[in-house]
Amino acid sequence: MLITADRILTDTGTYLEGGAVLLDGDAIAAVGPKAEIVRQAGPDVPRLAHSGTVLPGLIDSHVHLIFDGGTDPVAGLGEADEVLYDRMCRRAEQLLRAGVTTARDLGDRGGLAFRVAADVEAGRLAGPRVLAAGTPATPPGGHCHFLGGEVSGETAVRDLVRRNVEAGAAVIKVMTSGGGLTKDGPSSWQSQFSAAELTALVDAAHAAGLPVAAHAHGADAIAEAVGAGVDTLEHCTWMTETGFDLRPDVLRRIIDENIAVSLTVSPHWRMLPQVFGEERAAVMFDQVRQMIEAGANVIVGTDAGVQRTGFDGLPGALPFYAHLGVPNDRILDMATRGCAQALGVGDLTGRIAPGLRADLLLVDGDPLRDLEALRSVTAVVAAGRFNSLPSKGRIAQLRSGNKQLGESG
C-alpha cells in the first residue's frame, strides 16, 4: 500500500510536506518525498491519497480492558469470563478507532488481556497491540485484590511474577499504594509492600527480562518504588494523609534513573476542580507542571476502564498538557515516540520510519497547530491493517494502478 498525504509527521515537530509512506505487509518499507516513493512503489501498488496529516499511531500507556469505564467498574467483574472477554474485545476496538495502535493493559483477571493480545496479534481481532501485565501484585485485601493477585512475603511475590511471565506478560504490575477503585482497601496515600517485597518483585521481573510498572499515588510509595528500581511510575500524585508532597530528592532520582512517569490523565480533566476542589486541583496540576519542567520522562495514559473513563479518551486527555504550557510537538512526542521508548517498544513502533511497524493515524487538519485534529480520524493502520476508513469525502482515492478499489476499505 502507498499512502500519500499533505503532511507526514516524521520527527518531533517536523512535517514532511507532500510526502508518501510505502507499506509492505505489517511494516513501513519507505517514507519520503511523494515523487520518489511513488517511483519506488511502482504502478501496481494500491494507493491511498489523503488530504490531511499522517502521524504515528498513538500509544496509551495505561488501560484496563477488564473494566467498563462506568460509575462502578468493579461491579462488572461478576460476569463470566467469556462475557468479560467479549466486552474487552469491543473496548480494544474502541481504542483503535480513537487512533491508539499500542496499549499497555496494567491489570486484569484470569489472563483475559493475554487472550485479547494474542487475538489482535494473530489478526483475529481489530485492536491495538496490547502489552499486558496480567494479574497485578497486591497484598491481602489490598488495592484491586479482586483481580486475584493477593500475595504476602517475598516468596509469594516472586511466584506471582513467575506465573505472569509464564502466561505471556509483557510487563509486571505492582500496587505499591492503595487506590480509590478499591472501596474497602487502603487509602490511596498508604503504602502496601515492604522494601524487601518490592525488591524481590523487581528482581524477579528483571531477571525474566520484563519491566515493572508501579501503581503509586502515595509520596512514600513513590519513594519506595523508586528505591526498588521500578521502570515506570503510574499516577505519581505524591499524596499524603493530609495533602500532597512532591519530594525534590525523589524527583531527582526519577529523572536521573530515567523512570518514566505515566500520569493517567482522564479526558474529563477539566472537571477535576469540581471533583477535588479548586485549591487541591491547582496543586495537582502544578505538580505535573513541576515534573515536566524539571525534565521527568512523562508519558501519556488514561487509565481507561476506571470510573467514567472510556476507551476513546486519549485525544481528549492530551489538551491537559497544552493547558499546562507544554507545546503540541512535545505532547505528540509523549504520545508516540516517547511512550514507545519508555514501554520498551521504541525499536518497533512510535515513529514513521523504514523497518518499523506500520502503525499510522490519518487525521484531518494539523495536530501540531491544534490537537483537536486528533479527533477527526479518517483511518487507522495497525501493523499494516486498515481498520477504519470513512465512507466518503476524506480519502481522495484508493487505487491499484488504474482500478478503483473503493473508499470503504
N, C-alpha and C positions, 0 to 999 in steps of 0.2 A: 504494500500500500504506500502511495505517495501522498503526503499532505502538504499543501501549500497554504500560506497564511499571510495576512497583512504584517504580522509581527510574531516572533518566536522568542520566548524568554530563555536565553542560553546561558546566562550568568547572572550574578547578583546585580539587579538593576539595569541589566543590559539586554536590549532587544536586537535581534537580527531582523531588520525590516525587509519585507518581501522575500522571506526565506521559505525553505522546504525541509521536511523531515521524511526520510525513507525508512519504512519499517520492513523487517524481514522476520516473519514469524512473531516471536514474542520479544524481539529485540529491536533496538534502533540501529539501523545499518549506516545511516549517514545523515548529517544535518549541515546546511549551508545555504548559500545564495540560490534562489529558485532556479535560474537557468542551469547552473552547474549540477544540481541534484536531479533536475528533470532529465538532463542528458545521461546522468549515471543510471537512472531508473530504467530508461528505455521506453519504447512506445506502448508496450502491452501491460504495464503495471497499472492496476486500478488507482485512480486519482481522486482526491477529495480537495476541493478548493474552499478554503474557509476565510470569510471576510471578518476577521477578528483576531484574537490572541490565542496562541498555543503556549502553554506553560506546563511544567512538570505536574503530575498528579499530586494532590495534596496528601499529607500524612497526618493522621490523628494518633497521637502517642498514647492516648488513654481512653479506652472504651470498655464497656461491659455488655456484651451481646446478650447475656443471660437476663438482664433487667429490661423492663419495658418503658422506662422513662416517664412513668405516670406518677401520681401523687404518693403511691405506696409500692415501690418496685419490688420489695421483698414478698409481698402477698402473692405475686405471680409464680413464685417458686413452688407452690403447691401442685402445679400441673405435672403431668407425666413427662418423662424425658423427651419422648417423641414430639409432644406438643411444643415443649420449650424449643426443641431443635428447629422445628418448622418456623417458629417465630424468630429465632435467631437468624435463620436464612433470610427472612424478609428484612430484618434490620441490617444485615450485611448489604443487601441490595439498596437500601436507603442511603447508606454511607457512600456507596458507589455513585448513585445518582447525584449526590452532593459534590462530587469531584474527588472523593477520597479513594486513592488506589492502594494505600497501605494503612493498616490499622493495627495497633497493639492492644490486644484484649488482656486486661490485667485482673482477671479473676472470674471463674465460672464454676459450675457444679458438674461433677461427673465426667469431666473431659469433653463436654459438648462443643466447646470452642475449637478443640482439636479436629473434630469432625467437620466443622464449618471450614476451617483452614484447609483441610485435605480436599474437600469438595470444590473449593474455589481453585486450588492449585491444579486439580485434575480437569477443570473446565466444566464440571457438572453443575456449578452454581455461579451466578453472576455476583461478584462481590470484590472487595479489595483483598489484597494479600493480607492474611491475618497472622500476626505474630502473637501466639497465645501463651499465656503463663500457666493455665490450668488452675489448680486449687491453690489459693493464697494461704500462706502460713499465718496462723493467729493462735494466741493462747486459748485454753478452755474458757468459753464464754466471751471471747474477745471479738473484736470488730469483724463482721462477716463470718462468724463461726458457723452460720447456717449453710455455708458453701462446703463444709466438710473438712477444713484444713486445721482443726484444733491440734496443737502439739505443745508438749511441755518437756523441756530438757534438750540437751544437745543431740542426743541420740535420735530422739523423735524428729527433731528439726532436720537432721541430715537424711533421715528416712523419707520424709515428705519430699525433700529435694530430689532424692533418687527416684521416687515414684513419678514425679512430674517429668523428670528427664526421660525416663523410660517410655512415658506416654507421648512424648514428642514436643515438650515445651521448648519455646524459643527464648524464654526469659523466666526468671523466678520472681515471684511477688511475695513480699513480706509486709504485714501490717505492723509497723513499728509503733503506731499510736492508735488510739480509738478513733471513731468516726460517727458522724451523725446518722448514717444509714442504719446503724445497729442500736435500736431504741433501748435495749436492756444491757448494753455493753459499756465499756469505759468511755469517759468523755474524750472528745477529740484531742484535747491537750495532753492527755495522760499517756505515758509510755507503757508498752506491753511486754517487751522482752528484755532479758538481761543482756549485758555486753557479751557474755560467753555464748549465749544462744545466737545472737546476731552474727557474731564472728564465725560460728560453726556453719550457719546457713550460707554466708557469703563464701566461705572457703569451699564448701561442698559445691555450690553453684559454679564458682570459677574453675574448680577442678574439672567440672564437666563441660567447660567452655561456654557457660551461659552467664549473661549479665543479671544483675539483681535490681529490681525496681522496688523502692521502699515507700509505702504509703506513710506520710509523715506530716501531720498537722502540728503537733506539739514542738515547741522550741527545743525541749530536752530530747525528744525523739529524733529530731533533725540532727542534732549534735551526735547522738548515739549511732545513727545510721551512717553519718559521715565517718565517724571513728571506726566503724566496722568495714568500711570500704565499699559501700554500695555504688552502683553505676548511675542510677537516676533517682531523683527525689520527686515524689508525686505530691502535688498540692503545695507543700512547703509554705504554710501560712504562719509559722512562728507563733502559734498560740501558747498562752499560759493560762493558769486558772483565773487570772484577773484581767487579761487582755492579750497583748502581743509583745514579742521581744525579739526583734531581728538582731542577732548577735554578730557584730562585725568580724570577730575572730573566726567564727564558724563559716560565715560567708566567704572569708578569705580562703579557707581550706576548700570550700566548694569550687571556687574559681581556680585555685592553684592545681587542684586534682582533677579539674575538668569533669566534675559531676554534673550531668545535665539536670535541669530543673523543669519539670513538666507541671505547669501551673493549673491545668484543668479549668479553663475559663468557660463558663456557661454562655450560650448565645443570649441568655437573658441577663447579662451582666449589668445592664443599665438599671435593673430593678434592685440591685444589692443595697443601695442606700435605704430603700423601703423595707427590705428584709432585716438588715443588721443595724439600721440607723445611720444617719449621715456621718456622724463622727467616726464610728467604727469602720464604715465602708471607706472613708477617706484614708484611714490608717492602712487598711488592707491594700488599697490602690497604691499608696505611697511606698509600701514595702516592695511591691512589684517593680515600681519605678527605680527604687534604690538598687535592687538586684540587677536590673538590666543596665543601669548606668555604671555600676561597679564592674561589669564585664562578665556576669554569670551567663552560662550557656543555657539560655531559656529556649525551650521547645514548646510546641503547641499541642494541647489536648483538650478535650471537652468533658471527659467523664460521662460520655453518652451512656444512657441507661439509668442513671440515678434520677432522683426526683426532678420532674419537669425538664428533663434534658433529653431531647430526641436525637436521632442519628443523622439528621440533616443540618446540624447546627454549626459545623465548623466555619463556614463562610460568615455566619453571624457573630461568631466569637472573635474573629480576627480584628474587627474595628476597636476592640478593647485596647489593643496595644497602640493603635493610632491615637486613641483618646489620651494615652499616657505620653504621647510625643514621639513614639517610635516611627521612623519613616517606612513607607509602604514597601520599599525594596527589601529592607531588613525583615519586615513581617513575612513577606512571601518566602524569603530565605529560611526563616524559622519554621515555616510550614512545609518545606520541601527539602532542600539540600541539608540544612542544619539538623532537621529532625531525622533524616535518613542516617546521617553520620552518627548521631547520638544513639540511635537504636541499633547500630552495627550493620546497617544495610547500605551504607553510602557507596559501596562498590557495585551495588545492584540497581539502585533507583535514586530518585531525588533530583536528578538533572536530566537535561536533554543533551545526550552525548552518545557517540557511537559506542556500541558494546553494552550499554545499559538496557534495562528492561524498558519496553515500550509502554511506559506509564505516562499518559498525557491527558491534559484537560484543555478543552477548547471552549472558550467563552467569548461572548460579545464584549466589545469595549476594551478598555485599557486598565487592567488592575493596578498598574504602577501609579496611575493617576487617581483611581477610585476603586477601592476594594469591593464596592458594591457590584462591580463587574463579575465577581466570582459567583454571584447568584444567577447570572444569565448563562447557564451551562447549555452548550449546544451539542457536545459529545464528550464522552469519557472513554479513554482507551486504557485498559488494564492488561498488562502482559500481552499486548498486541491485539487484544479482542475489543472490538467496538461494542460497547454495552449500552450506549444511549445515543440516538440520533433523532433530530427533530423531524417532524412530518413534512415541513416545508419552510422555505424562506431563508433560513440562516446559513445553510450549506449551499454554496453556489452550484457545485456539480460533483458527482461521484461517477467517474468513468473508467472503463477498461478499454484503452485505445479509443475508438470512436463509438463504443457501445455504452449507452446509459445504463447504470446499474440500479439507479433508484436512490431516493433520499432517505428512505426509512430504514435502510440497513438490511 
